[in-house]
Amino acid sequence: MLPQTTAGYRDINTFVVTYKHGPGDARYSAIFRRSRLVSLKLAAVDLNG
């Protein structure tokens, strides 16, 4: 099975990219927060998705 990647806005100021390698594997998320009008900064890495 191919790895799964999803990306989208959690809310107006938070963008989340989630990666899962395969069934039963842990999910990893990179969480970005709006820094300015058009900029995002990495705010957190969630190792359990």
C-alpha positions in Angstrom: 0.0 0.0 0.0 1.2 3.5 -0.8 1.9 6.0 2.0 -1.0 8.4 2.7 -0.5 12.2 3.0 -3.2 14.7 3.8 -3.0 18.4 4.1 -5.5 21.1 5.0 -6.5 23.9 7.3 -7.6 22.9 10.8 -8.8 26.4 11.4 -8.1 29.8 9.7 -4.6 30.1 11.3 -3.5 26.5 11.5 -2.4 24.3 8.5 -1.7 20.6 9.1 0.2 18.1 7.0 -0.2 14.4 8.1 1.8 11.4 6.8 1.1 7.7 7.4 3.4 5.1 5.8 1.0 2.2 5.8 -1.9 0.4 7.7 -1.2 0.1 11.4 1.7 2.5 11.3 1.8 5.7 13.4 0.8 9.0 11.8 3.1 12.0 11.9 1.8 15.6 11.6 3.6 18.9 10.9 1.5 21.8 12.3 2.0 25.2 10.8 0.7 28.5 12.3 0.1 31.7 10.3 2.9 34.1 10.9 1.7 37.0 8.7 -1.0 37.4 6.1 0.6 34.9 3.7 3.3 33.2 5.7 3.3 30.0 7.8 5.8 28.9 10.4 6.3 25.4 11.7 4.7 25.4 15.2 4.8 21.7 16.2 5.5 18.2 15.1 3.0 15.6 16.4 4.5 12.1 16.3 1.3 10.3 17.2 -0.9 12.0 14.6 
